[in-house]
Amino acid sequence: MSMLPDDRRMLEEVKKEIGYRPPMGNPMPEEPMSCDPQWDEIALFFVDHYPRIWKTAFFVFIADTWDCPLADVAGANSAKFEDIPDDVSDDPDQVPDNVCTRLSAPRIGLH
């Protein structure tokens, strides 16, 4: 779903509030999140640069890049990362290097 003006305004407010800066080079993964390692690199960029709110910054990237409402992006993706804390500033290693592609691997109770 494409963003309406109110969605865009809300996204811009969140970007300003968190001091959002996208990853260099404007990465554009072509495969689904569970298959494309570029998603892992993007997520880890946000872990490094926004450790207290990495999920929010990651969802902002997705919403901004694909012109989707932030609420829709968060709603569709939050469960994928529910086992990882939002704030990893004390221990960024809580986020595995394969944070996105691990979703395709069988996990206990999820296959």
ZATIRO-746445 format. One record per atom (N, C-alpha, C): residue in three letters; residue number from 1; x, y, z negated. Coordinates in pm, 1 decimal. Atoms other than C-alpha are relative to their C-alpha. Layout:
SITE; ALA; NUM; X; Y; Z
...
END
This chain:
SITE; MET; 1; 83.9; -117.8; 0.0
SITE; MET; 1; 0.0; 0.0; 0.0
SITE; MET; 1; 88.5; 124.3; 0.0
SITE; SER; 2; -75.4; -124.7; -11.8
SITE; SER; 2; 139.1; 334.8; 101.7
SITE; SER; 2; -38.9; 96.8; -111.2
SITE; MET; 3; 25.1; -94.2; 109.3
SITE; MET; 3; 167.5; 612.8; -155.1
SITE; MET; 3; -91.7; 113.7; 42.2
SITE; LEU; 4; 82.6; -119.5; -13.5
SITE; LEU; 4; -95.4; 879.7; -188.8
SITE; LEU; 4; 77.0; 117.4; -58.4
SITE; PRO; 5; -71.9; -115.6; 55.5
SITE; PRO; 5; 12.9; 1236.4; -275.9
SITE; PRO; 5; 17.0; -5.6; -151.9
SITE; ASP; 6; -12.5; 9.5; 146.2
SITE; ASP; 6; -59.4; 1175.8; -647.5
SITE; ASP; 6; 104.1; -104.4; -39.9
SITE; ASP; 7; -100.9; 103.2; 27.1
SITE; ASP; 7; 151.5; 857.6; -639.8
SITE; ASP; 7; 140.3; 56.4; 22.1
SITE; ARG; 8; -129.7; -59.2; -32.1
SITE; ARG; 8; 440.3; 1045.8; -476.4
SITE; ARG; 8; 39.8; 100.8; -107.6
SITE; ARG; 9; -26.5; -99.6; 104.4
SITE; ARG; 9; 411.9; 1327.4; -731.7
SITE; ARG; 9; 43.8; -68.7; -129.7
SITE; MET; 10; -36.5; 73.4; 121.7
SITE; MET; 10; 420.6; 1078.1; -1019.1
SITE; MET; 10; 140.3; -59.5; 12.7
SITE; LEU; 11; -132.7; 58.1; -21.2
SITE; LEU; 11; 724.3; 902.5; -869.2
SITE; LEU; 11; 108.2; 107.1; -11.2
SITE; GLU; 12; -98.2; -108.6; 6.9
SITE; GLU; 12; 907.3; 1232.5; -827.5
SITE; GLU; 12; 18.4; 48.2; -144.0
SITE; GLU; 13; -10.8; -38.4; 141.0
SITE; GLU; 13; 830.8; 1320.9; -1191.9
SITE; GLU; 13; 84.4; -100.1; -77.4
SITE; VAL; 14; -78.8; 104.0; 67.4
SITE; VAL; 14; 971.4; 988.8; -1311.7
SITE; VAL; 14; 146.6; 10.3; 41.9
SITE; LYS; 15; -138.1; -14.1; -48.7
SITE; LYS; 15; 1281.1; 1032.8; -1092.9
SITE; LYS; 15; 70.4; 116.0; -70.4
SITE; LYS; 16; -58.7; -116.3; 66.7
SITE; LYS; 16; 1341.0; 1375.6; -1243.5
SITE; LYS; 16; 23.0; -28.7; -148.6
SITE; GLU; 17; -7.8; 30.0; 143.0
SITE; GLU; 17; 1274.8; 1254.2; -1598.6
SITE; GLU; 17; 118.7; -90.3; -33.6
SITE; ILE; 18; -108.4; 94.3; 30.2
SITE; ILE; 18; 1528.8; 971.2; -1576.6
SITE; ILE; 18; 132.0; 38.7; 65.8
SITE; GLY; 19; -123.1; -39.5; -69.1
SITE; GLY; 19; 1784.8; 1158.3; -1364.6
SITE; GLY; 19; 37.5; -98.4; 108.6
SITE; TYR; 20; -18.4; 105.4; -98.6
SITE; TYR; 20; 1742.5; 904.9; -1086.9
SITE; TYR; 20; 94.2; 39.4; 113.2
SITE; ARG; 21; -86.0; -7.7; -117.4
SITE; ARG; 21; 2013.5; 862.0; -826.2
SITE; ARG; 21; 2.1; -140.0; 60.9
SITE; PRO; 22; 1.7; 133.3; -62.9
SITE; PRO; 22; 1985.1; 577.0; -572.7
SITE; PRO; 22; 141.1; -54.4; 19.3
SITE; PRO; 23; -130.6; 58.4; -29.8
SITE; PRO; 23; 2266.3; 333.9; -499.8
SITE; PRO; 23; 57.6; 62.9; 127.2
SITE; MET; 24; -67.6; -53.8; -118.7
SITE; MET; 24; 2522.1; 459.6; -248.9
SITE; MET; 24; -28.4; -88.9; 121.3
SITE; GLY; 25; 16.8; 73.5; -123.8
SITE; GLY; 25; 2466.5; 359.4; 110.7
SITE; GLY; 25; -142.7; -39.0; 33.0
SITE; ASN; 26; 141.2; 32.6; -23.2
SITE; ASN; 26; 2087.9; 326.9; 83.6
SITE; ASN; 26; -21.2; -145.4; 41.7
SITE; PRO; 27; 17.1; 140.9; -34.8
SITE; PRO; 27; 2078.3; -54.5; 70.8
SITE; PRO; 27; -146.0; -31.8; 32.2
SITE; MET; 28; 134.4; 40.2; -41.8
SITE; MET; 28; 1778.2; -214.2; 239.9
SITE; MET; 28; -3.6; -152.2; 15.4
SITE; PRO; 29; 7.5; 146.0; -12.8
SITE; PRO; 29; 1746.3; -585.3; 159.1
SITE; PRO; 29; -108.2; -38.7; 99.8
SITE; GLU; 30; 94.2; 42.9; -102.8
SITE; GLU; 30; 1572.3; -771.0; 437.7
SITE; GLU; 30; -77.1; -124.7; -39.5
SITE; GLU; 31; 64.2; 123.6; 43.7
SITE; GLU; 31; 1482.7; -1092.4; 258.6
SITE; GLU; 31; -71.8; 23.9; -133.2
SITE; PRO; 32; 66.6; -12.2; 130.4
SITE; PRO; 32; 1255.7; -1149.7; -43.0
SITE; PRO; 32; 100.3; 4.9; -114.9
SITE; MET; 33; -85.5; -20.0; 116.6
SITE; MET; 33; 1398.4; -1067.1; -383.8
SITE; MET; 33; 64.0; -129.3; -49.0
SITE; SER; 34; -53.3; 125.5; 51.8
SITE; SER; 34; 1444.0; -1432.0; -476.1
SITE; SER; 34; 102.8; -64.9; 92.1
SITE; CYS; 35; -89.1; 62.4; -98.6
SITE; CYS; 35; 1654.2; -1504.9; -164.9
SITE; CYS; 35; 122.2; 83.5; 37.7
SITE; ASP; 36; -103.0; -89.8; -53.1
SITE; ASP; 36; 1871.4; -1202.4; -86.4
SITE; ASP; 36; 89.9; 51.3; -112.6
SITE; PRO; 37; -91.3; -44.0; 105.4
SITE; PRO; 37; 2180.3; -1145.8; -306.6
SITE; PRO; 37; 17.8; 152.2; -6.0
SITE; GLN; 38; -10.1; -145.9; 4.6
SITE; GLN; 38; 2170.8; -777.5; -211.0
SITE; GLN; 38; -90.8; 56.8; -110.2
SITE; TRP; 39; 87.8; -42.7; 109.0
SITE; TRP; 39; 1881.3; -746.1; -458.1
SITE; TRP; 39; 74.1; -6.4; -133.9
SITE; ASP; 40; -78.3; 12.3; 124.3
SITE; ASP; 40; 2114.6; -870.0; -734.2
SITE; ASP; 40; 93.0; 120.0; -14.9
SITE; GLU; 41; -92.7; -114.3; 3.2
SITE; GLU; 41; 2368.1; -599.8; -644.6
SITE; GLU; 41; -72.8; 129.1; -34.4
SITE; ILE; 42; 77.5; -121.3; 27.8
SITE; ILE; 42; 2100.9; -331.1; -650.8
SITE; ILE; 42; -43.6; 2.2; -146.8
SITE; ALA; 43; 43.4; 6.3; 140.3
SITE; ALA; 43; 1961.2; -446.6; -985.9
SITE; ALA; 43; 117.2; 27.4; -94.1
SITE; LEU; 44; -117.2; -20.0; 86.2
SITE; LEU; 44; 2312.4; -457.3; -1136.8
SITE; LEU; 44; 50.9; 144.0; 6.9
SITE; PHE; 45; -30.6; -143.1; -8.1
SITE; PHE; 45; 2374.6; -102.9; -1009.0
SITE; PHE; 45; -80.0; 75.2; -106.2
SITE; PHE; 46; 84.6; -69.2; 97.6
SITE; PHE; 46; 2082.6; 9.3; -1223.3
SITE; PHE; 46; 32.4; -40.6; -143.3
SITE; VAL; 47; -45.9; 41.8; 133.6
SITE; VAL; 47; 2202.8; -196.9; -1520.7
SITE; VAL; 47; 121.7; 83.2; -39.8
SITE; ASP; 48; -121.7; -77.1; 28.4
SITE; ASP; 48; 2539.0; -16.5; -1495.7
SITE; ASP; 48; -27.8; 148.5; -21.4
SITE; HIS; 49; 22.7; -145.0; 3.5
SITE; HIS; 49; 2397.6; 333.8; -1442.5
SITE; HIS; 49; -115.5; 43.6; -89.2
SITE; TYR; 50; 117.6; -31.9; 82.3
SITE; TYR; 50; 2072.4; 318.8; -1643.7
SITE; TYR; 50; -25.9; -114.4; -98.5
SITE; PRO; 51; 14.8; 119.9; 82.9
SITE; PRO; 51; 2128.2; 49.5; -1910.8
SITE; PRO; 51; -119.0; 3.4; -96.6
SITE; ARG; 52; 114.2; -8.2; 92.4
SITE; ARG; 52; 1850.2; 178.2; -2138.2
SITE; ARG; 52; -134.0; -16.2; 71.4
SITE; ILE; 53; 125.9; 3.8; -75.9
SITE; ILE; 53; 1588.3; 185.8; -1862.2
SITE; ILE; 53; 21.8; -61.8; 138.0
SITE; TRP; 54; -38.7; 54.3; -129.8
SITE; TRP; 54; 1730.5; -32.5; -1585.9
SITE; TRP; 54; -119.2; -48.7; 81.4
SITE; LYS; 55; 115.9; 49.4; -74.8
SITE; LYS; 55; 1395.5; -189.4; -1495.8
SITE; LYS; 55; -77.3; 115.8; 62.3
SITE; THR; 56; 70.6; -117.1; -53.2
SITE; THR; 56; 1228.4; 150.0; -1455.7
SITE; THR; 56; 73.4; 54.6; 121.4
SITE; ALA; 57; -78.5; -53.3; -111.9
SITE; ALA; 57; 1512.0; 275.4; -1233.7
SITE; ALA; 57; -5.8; -94.5; 120.1
SITE; PHE; 58; 8.3; 99.7; -107.7
SITE; PHE; 58; 1504.0; -47.4; -1030.2
SITE; PHE; 58; -135.8; 7.7; 69.6
SITE; PHE; 59; 134.6; -10.7; -57.9
SITE; PHE; 59; 1127.1; -17.7; -980.3
SITE; PHE; 59; -16.8; 132.2; 74.9
SITE; VAL; 60; 3.1; -127.7; -71.8
SITE; VAL; 60; 1170.0; 348.5; -882.0
SITE; VAL; 60; 66.6; -17.0; 136.7
SITE; PHE; 61; -67.9; 25.8; -127.2
SITE; PHE; 61; 1417.5; 236.4; -615.5
SITE; PHE; 61; -93.5; -71.0; 97.9
SITE; ILE; 62; 89.3; 77.5; -86.5
SITE; ILE; 62; 1169.2; -16.7; -477.6
SITE; ILE; 62; -115.1; 87.4; 48.6
SITE; ALA; 63; 113.2; -85.2; -36.7
SITE; ALA; 63; 878.0; 229.2; -483.3
SITE; ALA; 63; 41.4; 107.1; 100.0
SITE; ASP; 64; -47.3; -107.8; -86.5
SITE; ASP; 64; 1080.7; 506.1; -321.3
SITE; ASP; 64; 42.3; -53.2; 137.1
SITE; THR; 65; -51.2; 56.2; -125.0
SITE; THR; 65; 1242.1; 284.9; -57.5
SITE; THR; 65; -112.1; -52.0; 89.6
SITE; TRP; 66; 106.6; 60.4; -79.6
SITE; TRP; 66; 924.8; 107.1; 52.6
SITE; TRP; 66; -132.1; 77.2; -8.1
SITE; ASP; 67; 117.0; -87.3; 2.9
SITE; ASP; 67; 678.8; 392.9; -11.7
SITE; ASP; 67; -121.8; -68.4; -61.6
SITE; CYS; 68; 106.9; 67.8; 74.0
SITE; CYS; 68; 472.0; 199.5; -265.6
SITE; CYS; 68; -20.6; 70.3; -133.5
SITE; PRO; 69; 21.7; -60.3; 131.7
SITE; PRO; 69; 307.3; 335.2; -580.6
SITE; PRO; 69; 82.2; -71.0; -107.9
SITE; LEU; 70; -84.1; 55.2; 106.5
SITE; LEU; 70; 533.2; 286.3; -882.7
SITE; LEU; 70; -78.1; -98.8; -86.9
SITE; ALA; 71; 80.9; 90.6; 82.8
SITE; ALA; 71; 250.9; 127.0; -1083.3
SITE; ALA; 71; -18.0; -135.4; 69.1
SITE; ASP; 72; 14.5; 126.0; -74.1
SITE; ASP; 72; 200.7; -133.7; -808.4
SITE; ASP; 72; 129.3; -80.4; -2.7
SITE; VAL; 73; -130.7; 67.3; 1.6
SITE; VAL; 73; 572.4; -212.6; -795.6
SITE; VAL; 73; 25.1; -61.5; -137.4
SITE; ALA; 74; -21.1; 50.8; 136.0
SITE; ALA; 74; 596.5; -246.9; -1174.2
SITE; ALA; 74; -93.7; -117.3; -28.5
SITE; GLY; 75; 96.3; 107.6; 23.0
SITE; GLY; 75; 281.9; -459.2; -1185.3
SITE; GLY; 75; 36.8; -129.0; 70.5
SITE; ALA; 76; -35.1; 118.0; -78.1
SITE; ALA; 76; 406.4; -693.5; -915.6
SITE; ALA; 76; 132.3; -63.5; -41.0
SITE; ASN; 77; -135.0; 49.4; 28.3
SITE; ASN; 77; 759.6; -732.1; -1055.5
SITE; ASN; 77; 36.4; -14.0; -146.8
SITE; SER; 78; -35.9; 2.6; 142.8
SITE; SER; 78; 757.2; -691.8; -1434.5
SITE; SER; 78; 17.5; -141.4; -54.3
SITE; ALA; 79; -7.3; 136.6; 52.6
SITE; ALA; 79; 692.9; -1059.9; -1505.1
SITE; ALA; 79; 127.7; -71.8; 42.3
SITE; LYS; 80; -122.0; 63.8; -48.3
SITE; LYS; 80; 1000.5; -1156.7; -1301.5
SITE; LYS; 80; 118.0; 21.9; -93.7
SITE; PHE; 81; -112.0; -37.2; 86.6
SITE; PHE; 81; 1223.6; -990.4; -1560.3
SITE; PHE; 81; -39.7; 5.5; -147.1
SITE; GLU; 82; 49.3; -10.3; 137.0
SITE; GLU; 82; 1020.9; -1035.5; -1878.8
SITE; GLU; 82; 93.0; -65.3; -102.5
SITE; ASP; 83; -92.4; 66.4; 91.6
SITE; ASP; 83; 1292.1; -1257.5; -2027.8
SITE; ASP; 83; 127.0; 81.8; -24.8
SITE; ILE; 84; -117.4; -85.9; 15.0
SITE; ILE; 84; 1546.9; -973.5; -2004.9
SITE; ILE; 84; -45.8; 132.2; -63.7
SITE; PRO; 85; 41.5; -124.8; 64.4
SITE; PRO; 85; 1527.3; -669.3; -2237.5
SITE; PRO; 85; 6.9; 119.8; 95.2
SITE; ASP; 86; -3.9; -125.1; -76.6
SITE; ASP; 86; 1453.9; -326.0; -2092.0
SITE; ASP; 86; 128.5; 76.1; -30.5
SITE; ASP; 87; -118.8; -72.4; 44.6
SITE; ASP; 87; 1739.3; -174.3; -2293.7
SITE; ASP; 87; 113.0; -99.4; -21.0
SITE; VAL; 88; -114.7; 90.3; 10.5
SITE; VAL; 88; 2065.8; -359.1; -2237.6
SITE; VAL; 88; 128.1; 79.0; -27.8
SITE; SER; 89; -115.9; -86.4; 21.5
SITE; SER; 89; 2293.6; -71.9; -2339.8
SITE; SER; 89; 99.2; -59.7; -99.7
SITE; ASP; 90; -90.6; 62.4; 96.3
SITE; ASP; 90; 2435.8; -273.6; -2631.3
SITE; ASP; 90; 70.9; -122.6; 57.1
SITE; ASP; 91; -57.3; 121.6; -57.9
SITE; ASP; 91; 2503.4; -579.9; -2416.8
SITE; ASP; 91; -50.4; -18.7; 143.1
SITE; PRO; 92; 42.5; 14.3; -139.4
SITE; PRO; 92; 2473.1; -545.3; -2036.6
SITE; PRO; 92; 8.9; -142.7; 53.4
SITE; ASP; 93; -12.0; 138.9; -45.2
SITE; ASP; 93; 2571.2; -912.5; -2006.3
SITE; ASP; 93; -128.7; -79.7; -20.4
SITE; GLN; 94; 130.5; 64.6; 12.6
SITE; GLN; 94; 2212.6; -995.4; -2103.4
SITE; GLN; 94; -66.6; -14.5; 136.6
SITE; VAL; 95; 52.9; 6.4; -135.8
SITE; VAL; 95; 2139.2; -937.7; -1734.8
SITE; VAL; 95; 93.8; -88.0; 81.5
SITE; PRO; 96; -88.3; 88.8; -77.0
SITE; PRO; 96; 2272.0; -1231.1; -1532.1
SITE; PRO; 96; 36.2; 59.9; 136.1
SITE; ASP; 97; -44.8; -50.2; -130.6
SITE; ASP; 97; 2468.1; -1159.9; -1213.5
SITE; ASP; 97; -99.4; -33.4; 111.5
SITE; ASN; 98; 98.8; 40.1; -99.8
SITE; ASN; 98; 2194.7; -1339.6; -1019.7
SITE; ASN; 98; -141.9; 33.9; -47.6
SITE; VAL; 99; 125.4; -41.7; 63.5
SITE; VAL; 99; 1913.0; -1147.2; -1188.4
SITE; VAL; 99; -121.4; -14.3; 91.4
SITE; CYS; 100; 112.4; 12.0; -94.2
SITE; CYS; 100; 1694.3; -1153.9; -874.1
SITE; CYS; 100; -4.3; -135.6; 67.9
SITE; THR; 101; 0.2; 126.2; -74.0
SITE; THR; 101; 1803.4; -1463.2; -683.8
SITE; THR; 101; -21.8; -119.8; -91.2
SITE; ARG; 102; 27.9; 110.1; 92.8
SITE; ARG; 102; 1771.0; -1677.2; -997.9
SITE; ARG; 102; -147.5; -37.6; 4.4
SITE; LEU; 103; 143.6; 24.0; -4.8
SITE; LEU; 103; 1398.7; -1648.5; -936.4
SITE; LEU; 103; -35.7; -115.7; 92.3
SITE; SER; 104; 27.9; 110.4; -91.4
SITE; SER; 104; 1423.0; -1906.2; -658.6
SITE; SER; 104; 46.7; -134.2; -55.7
SITE; ALA; 105; -49.9; 122.9; 59.9
SITE; ALA; 105; 1603.5; -2160.0; -876.6
SITE; ALA; 105; -105.0; -56.6; -95.6
SITE; PRO; 106; 94.9; 58.3; 94.8
SITE; PRO; 106; 1387.4; -2406.8; -1068.4
SITE; PRO; 106; 39.6; 33.4; -143.6
SITE; ARG; 107; -25.1; -29.5; 140.5
SITE; ARG; 107; 1353.9; -2300.7; -1430.5
SITE; ARG; 107; -98.5; -80.5; -84.0
SITE; ILE; 108; 83.9; 80.6; 88.3
SITE; ILE; 108; 1211.0; -2496.2; -1721.6
SITE; ILE; 108; -138.4; 63.8; -11.2
SITE; GLY; 109; 138.4; -45.1; 11.6
SITE; GLY; 109; 834.7; -2466.3; -1714.4
SITE; GLY; 109; -47.9; 89.6; 114.1
SITE; LEU; 110; 40.5; -91.6; -106.4
SITE; LEU; 110; 833.9; -2251.9; -1398.7
SITE; LEU; 110; 11.6; -61.8; 139.6
SITE; HIS; 111; -9.0; 60.8; -133.0
SITE; HIS; 111; 873.4; -2502.4; -1115.3
SITE; HIS; 111; -112.3; -96.8; 26.2
END
